[in-house]
Amino acid sequence: MLIAPDKDFDRPRHPVDIVEQLASTNDWSFDRDDEDEISISVAGGWTDYHVAFTWLAELETLHVSCAFDLRVPERRRTEAQALIRTINEQLWVGHFDLWPSEGVVMHRQGLLLTGGAQPSGPQCAALLDHALETCERYYQAFQFVLWAGKGAKEALETATFETKGEA
């Protein structure tokens, strides 16, 4: 590191407070057991999503993880990881991970707030929207791999197939 950052900034508001206000405004169910973390449940088109925002003070980063109720059985983990690698190659922001101990797929990304920068409500909303949109876009591909026994490439092609026009 070239310059040692001074991480003792007095922020006008805790970054997670801004996320809590966003959850309250949207009438989402949330739980905040810790000053630095909030868990939010959001209904999507395919499933319900479990979103956690965590303030990582040592990194000056507001981290968001978005998981869905889709457990990866041991026998399908290799193909699920191949799917994750293929999807991640296409993403410009954030990435998917597989938490092996839980068998859970989640999308993760962070908002750097170096130098005492304060997040805005629209920034936090955009962070959440991006995580949810990305999970919605690829949810079916994970289902094809896990429940239909498809390979990663075929599952991704099938799930992201877009039709044009009307029949």
MOWOMO-V540644 format. One record per pair of residues at least 4 apart in sequence whose C-alpha atoms are under 7 Angstrom apart, sorted by the first residue. I is the first residue (numbers start at 1). J is the second residue. Records with the same first field share a line. If there is no record, write none. Layout:
I = J + J
//
This chain:
9 = 116
11 = 116 + 118
13 = 17
15 = 19 + 55 + 119
16 = 20 + 36 + 37 + 38 + 53 + 55
17 = 21
18 = 22 + 121
19 = 23 + 124
20 = 24
21 = 25
22 = 26 + 121
23 = 27 + 28 + 30
24 = 28
28 = 40 + 41 + 42
29 = 40 + 41
30 = 38 + 39 + 40 + 41
31 = 38 + 39 + 40
32 = 37 + 38 + 39
36 = 54 + 55
37 = 52 + 53 + 54 + 55
38 = 52 + 53 + 54
39 = 50 + 51 + 52 + 53
40 = 50 + 51 + 52
41 = 48 + 49 + 50 + 51
42 = 48 + 49 + 50
43 = 47 + 48 + 49
44 = 48 + 49
46 = 136
47 = 68
48 = 68
49 = 66 + 67 + 68
50 = 66 + 67 + 68
51 = 64 + 65 + 66 + 67
52 = 64 + 65 + 66
53 = 62 + 63 + 64 + 65
54 = 62 + 63 + 64
55 = 61 + 62 + 63
56 = 60 + 61 + 62
57 = 61
60 = 112 + 113 + 114
61 = 110 + 111 + 112 + 113
62 = 110 + 111 + 112
63 = 109 + 110 + 111
64 = 108 + 109 + 110
65 = 106 + 107 + 108 + 109
66 = 106 + 107 + 108 + 131
67 = 105 + 106 + 107
68 = 105 + 106
70 = 104
71 = 103 + 104
72 = 76 + 77 + 103 + 104 + 146
73 = 77 + 103
76 = 80 + 146
77 = 81
78 = 82
79 = 83 + 145 + 151 + 152
80 = 84 + 142 + 145 + 152
81 = 85
82 = 86 + 152
83 = 87 + 152
84 = 88 + 96 + 97
85 = 89
87 = 91
88 = 95 + 96
91 = 95
94 = 107 + 108 + 109
95 = 107 + 108 + 109
96 = 105 + 106 + 107 + 108
97 = 105 + 106 + 107
98 = 103 + 104 + 105 + 106
99 = 103 + 104 + 105
107 = 131 + 135
113 = 117 + 118
119 = 123 + 124
120 = 124
121 = 125
122 = 126
123 = 127
124 = 128
125 = 129
126 = 130
127 = 131
128 = 132
129 = 133
130 = 134
131 = 135
132 = 136
133 = 137
134 = 138
135 = 139
138 = 142 + 159
139 = 143
140 = 144 + 159
141 = 145 + 155 + 156 + 159
142 = 146
143 = 147
144 = 148 + 149 + 150 + 155
145 = 149 + 150 + 151 + 152 + 155
150 = 154 + 155
151 = 155
152 = 156
153 = 157
154 = 158
155 = 159
156 = 160
157 = 161
//
